Amino acid sequence: MVTAKISVLLALVAPYLCTFIHGPAKMILLKAEDCQDVHNLTVKSSVRMHMYNRTTQVVDANFSIPFDIDHTIVFNMKCSRLDKKQNSFTISGRDACHVLTNFVGDLWLNWEEHLGIPPFCPIKKGSYSVKNFYLDLSLLKIKTIFEGFFYSRVIMKKDEVMFFCMDFEVKLEQKI
């Protein structure tokens, strides 16, 4: 009985605590840059966002990876809401390639395809670039996501040494 009352209370309060997007979502990448407080990173990257047309943002990116991203690479992504100052979720694991494939799903595979990376693990070392890549959130494995402004830090380590760190700010909203 108490559990039922708590469930009803949460159901009534939850929409005011955070807004969820059900169905098509639009992601606007506000910032994507190497972490300013971390030095000596071995992965060199540049990311530029621009509007493709009135409603669609696309990404141009270049990456240079000095070694294979295999089962020895640790991946960590921590995402926090900027507008509510709360931690939303963390994705982490010991095999970066498989973590990305399992959690990001077809969006990651689409990103790999546009970068010219073969769609299997490990990701081979090399230089990769993409132009006019559309971030299609409908390809995410997660079908219900938060709406709002988010900060995310993505870190990758090899042998406990950080070699990749990038900060992102994004706005997620219902696609109309």
Secondary structure, 3 states (H helix, E strand, C coil): CHHHHHHHHHHHHHHHHCCEEECCEEEEEEEEEECCCCCCCCCEEEEEEEECCCCCEEEEEEEEECCCECCCEEEEEEEEECCCCEEEEEEEECCHHHHHHHHHCHHHHHHHHHHCCCCCCCECCEEEEEEEEECCHHHCCCCEEECEEEEEEEEEEECCEEEEEEEEEEEEEECC
